[in-house]
Amino acid sequence: MKKKIKYTLFILIVCIFILSFTDFYTIFVKPLDIGKKVDKNYGDVILVLGGGLRPKVEIGYSTAERLRLAARLFKQKKMPIIISDGSLYKGSPAIKKMKDYLLKHNIKDKYILIEGKSQTTFDNCVNAKSIIDKNHFKEVIICTSPYHQKRTEMILKYLNFKGFKIAKMYNSEIYQANSIRQRLRNFKLILREYLAIVKLKIFKK
């Protein structure tokens, strides 16, 4: 019994060390990272999926990198940008922060469309689809983080979403960790995503 406890503790310590001091966890991102390069000839609307806020109402790391990607694609080809709030609680100021971010990056108000009712990624896709269908957009560029791309694609296909591409994100926080805290956060994001995919396959939502 004591040997089993010692063995279990040893394995636990090794796992904690690997997670805290190496980027080993990034191998689990590869199956989730399915984004493709989008050239200037594709797209008539950009959809940015919200990634939450940090404490003190600051733009979250995931949200910021998705907005940066959208701003880069906008410079490549001007088109409307739908920002969809993915906050976990109602009344979140996230959608306003997302809009302010785009305005500060020289994207005029007339190009920004707001979907501010969502609480989950599934909601994001359902509510954004209504805006897309209403405006008769045909080619949609999806901006979301690498770890979030596979599940997004699964939801879009389930909703029979036509004409979309998930944009490749070349610089993401999920591949860049400068501290133990950030590595553990990244691992948590990846683990949560795999669990969400299992839930989606079971409950279809």
C-alpha positions as CSV (number, residue, x, y, z in Angstrom):
1,M,0.0,0.0,0.0
2,K,2.8,2.4,0.9
3,K,4.6,1.6,-2.3
4,K,1.5,2.5,-4.3
5,I,1.1,5.8,-2.5
6,K,4.8,6.6,-3.0
7,Y,4.5,5.7,-6.7
8,T,1.4,7.8,-7.1
9,L,3.0,10.8,-5.4
10,F,6.1,10.4,-7.6
11,I,4.0,10.4,-10.8
12,L,2.0,13.4,-9.5
13,I,5.3,15.3,-8.8
14,V,6.6,14.5,-12.2
15,C,3.4,15.6,-13.9
16,I,3.4,18.9,-12.0
17,F,7.0,19.5,-12.9
18,I,6.3,18.8,-16.6
19,L,3.3,21.1,-16.6
20,S,5.1,23.9,-14.7
21,F,8.5,24.0,-16.3
22,T,8.0,22.7,-19.9
23,D,5.9,23.4,-22.9
24,F,5.0,19.7,-23.3
25,Y,1.3,20.5,-23.1
26,T,1.4,22.2,-26.5
27,I,1.3,18.8,-28.2
28,F,-2.3,18.6,-27.1
29,V,-3.1,21.9,-29.0
30,K,-2.1,20.4,-32.4
31,P,-5.4,18.5,-33.0
32,L,-7.4,21.6,-32.0
33,D,-5.4,24.1,-34.1
34,I,-7.1,23.7,-37.5
35,G,-7.0,27.3,-38.8
36,K,-6.0,28.0,-42.4
37,K,-4.3,31.0,-44.1
38,V,-6.8,33.5,-45.5
39,D,-5.8,35.5,-48.5
40,K,-7.1,38.9,-49.5
41,N,-9.5,37.5,-52.0
42,Y,-11.6,35.7,-49.5
43,G,-14.3,37.0,-47.1
44,D,-17.0,39.5,-46.9
45,V,-17.3,39.5,-43.1
46,I,-15.1,38.7,-40.1
47,L,-16.6,37.1,-37.0
48,V,-14.6,37.5,-33.7
49,L,-15.6,35.1,-30.9
50,G,-15.1,36.6,-27.5
51,G,-12.7,35.0,-25.0
52,G,-13.6,36.8,-21.8
53,L,-12.1,39.5,-19.6
54,R,-9.3,39.6,-17.0
55,P,-9.8,41.0,-13.5
56,K,-10.5,44.7,-13.3
57,V,-12.4,44.6,-16.6
58,E,-9.4,44.2,-18.8
59,I,-9.4,42.5,-22.2
60,G,-8.6,38.8,-21.8
61,Y,-5.5,37.3,-23.4
62,S,-7.6,35.1,-25.7
63,T,-10.0,38.0,-26.6
64,A,-7.1,40.3,-27.4
65,E,-5.3,37.9,-29.7
66,R,-8.6,37.2,-31.6
67,L,-9.1,41.0,-32.1
68,R,-5.5,41.4,-33.2
69,L,-6.1,38.8,-35.8
70,A,-9.3,40.4,-37.0
71,A,-7.6,43.8,-37.2
72,R,-4.8,42.3,-39.3
73,L,-7.3,40.7,-41.7
74,F,-9.2,43.9,-41.9
75,K,-6.1,45.7,-43.1
76,Q,-5.7,43.0,-45.7
77,K,-9.3,43.6,-46.9
78,K,-11.8,46.0,-45.4
79,M,-15.0,44.3,-44.5
80,P,-17.6,44.3,-41.6
81,I,-16.4,42.8,-38.3
82,I,-19.0,41.0,-36.0
83,I,-17.9,40.9,-32.4
84,S,-19.7,38.2,-30.4
85,D,-19.5,38.2,-26.6
86,G,-18.7,34.9,-25.0
87,S,-18.9,36.0,-21.4
88,L,-19.9,33.6,-18.7
89,Y,-22.2,36.1,-17.0
90,K,-25.0,38.4,-18.1
91,G,-24.4,42.1,-18.3
92,S,-20.6,41.7,-18.9
93,P,-18.8,44.8,-20.3
94,A,-16.8,42.6,-22.6
95,I,-18.6,43.5,-25.8
96,K,-17.9,47.2,-25.1
97,K,-14.2,46.5,-24.5
98,M,-14.0,44.5,-27.7
99,K,-15.5,47.4,-29.7
100,D,-13.2,50.0,-28.0
101,Y,-10.2,47.8,-28.9
102,L,-11.1,47.8,-32.6
103,L,-11.8,51.6,-32.6
104,K,-8.4,52.2,-31.1
105,H,-6.9,50.1,-33.9
106,N,-8.4,52.5,-36.5
107,I,-11.4,50.4,-37.5
108,K,-14.3,52.8,-37.9
109,D,-17.6,52.3,-36.1
110,K,-19.5,51.7,-39.4
111,Y,-17.5,48.4,-39.9
112,I,-18.4,47.0,-36.5
113,L,-21.5,44.8,-35.9
114,I,-22.4,43.8,-32.4
115,E,-23.8,40.5,-31.1
116,G,-23.9,40.9,-27.4
117,K,-26.4,38.3,-26.2
118,S,-24.2,35.2,-26.1
119,Q,-23.0,33.3,-23.0
120,T,-21.3,30.3,-24.7
121,T,-19.5,29.5,-27.9
122,F,-22.7,27.7,-29.1
123,D,-24.6,30.9,-28.5
124,N,-21.9,32.9,-30.3
125,C,-22.4,30.8,-33.4
126,V,-26.2,30.7,-33.3
127,N,-26.6,34.4,-32.7
128,A,-23.9,35.4,-35.2
129,K,-25.5,33.2,-37.9
130,S,-28.7,35.3,-37.6
131,I,-26.7,38.5,-38.3
132,I,-24.8,36.8,-41.2
133,D,-28.0,35.5,-42.8
134,K,-29.8,38.8,-42.3
135,N,-27.0,40.7,-44.1
136,H,-26.6,37.9,-46.8
137,F,-22.9,37.5,-46.1
138,K,-21.5,34.5,-48.0
139,E,-17.8,34.2,-47.0
140,V,-17.2,34.3,-43.3
141,I,-13.7,34.5,-41.7
142,I,-13.7,33.2,-38.1
143,C,-11.2,34.6,-35.6
144,T,-10.6,32.5,-32.6
145,S,-7.7,31.0,-30.7
146,P,-5.9,27.8,-31.8
147,Y,-7.2,25.8,-28.8
148,H,-10.8,26.9,-29.6
149,Q,-10.8,26.3,-33.3
150,K,-11.8,22.6,-33.5
151,R,-14.8,22.9,-31.3
152,T,-15.9,26.1,-33.2
153,E,-15.7,24.2,-36.5
154,M,-17.8,21.3,-35.0
155,I,-20.5,23.7,-33.8
156,L,-20.6,25.6,-37.2
157,K,-21.0,22.3,-39.1
158,Y,-23.7,21.2,-36.7
159,L,-25.6,24.4,-37.4
160,N,-25.1,23.8,-41.1
161,F,-23.1,27.0,-41.4
162,K,-22.0,27.5,-45.0
163,G,-19.1,29.4,-46.5
164,F,-16.7,29.9,-43.6
165,K,-12.9,29.7,-43.0
166,I,-11.3,29.6,-39.6
167,A,-8.3,31.9,-39.9
168,K,-4.8,30.6,-38.9
169,M,-3.4,32.4,-35.8
170,Y,0.4,32.5,-36.0
171,N,1.1,34.2,-32.7
172,S,-1.0,32.8,-29.8
173,E,-0.6,32.8,-26.0
174,I,-1.3,29.1,-26.0
175,Y,2.1,28.5,-27.5
176,Q,3.9,31.2,-25.5
177,A,4.3,30.8,-21.8
178,N,6.8,32.9,-19.8
179,S,5.8,31.7,-16.3
180,I,4.6,28.7,-14.3
181,R,1.3,30.5,-13.8
182,Q,0.8,31.0,-17.6
183,R,1.7,27.4,-18.4
184,L,-0.8,26.1,-15.9
185,R,-3.4,28.5,-17.3
186,N,-2.7,27.2,-20.8
187,F,-3.1,23.6,-19.7
188,K,-6.4,24.5,-18.0
189,L,-7.6,26.0,-21.3
190,I,-6.7,23.0,-23.3
191,L,-8.2,20.5,-20.8
192,R,-11.4,22.5,-20.6
193,E,-11.6,22.5,-24.4
194,Y,-11.3,18.7,-24.6
195,L,-14.0,18.3,-22.0
196,A,-16.2,20.8,-23.9
197,I,-15.8,18.8,-27.1
198,V,-16.9,15.6,-25.3
199,K,-19.9,17.5,-23.9
200,L,-20.7,18.7,-27.4
201,K,-20.6,15.2,-28.9
202,I,-22.9,13.9,-26.2
203,F,-25.4,16.7,-25.8
204,K,-25.0,18.4,-29.2
205,K,-24.6,21.8,-27.5
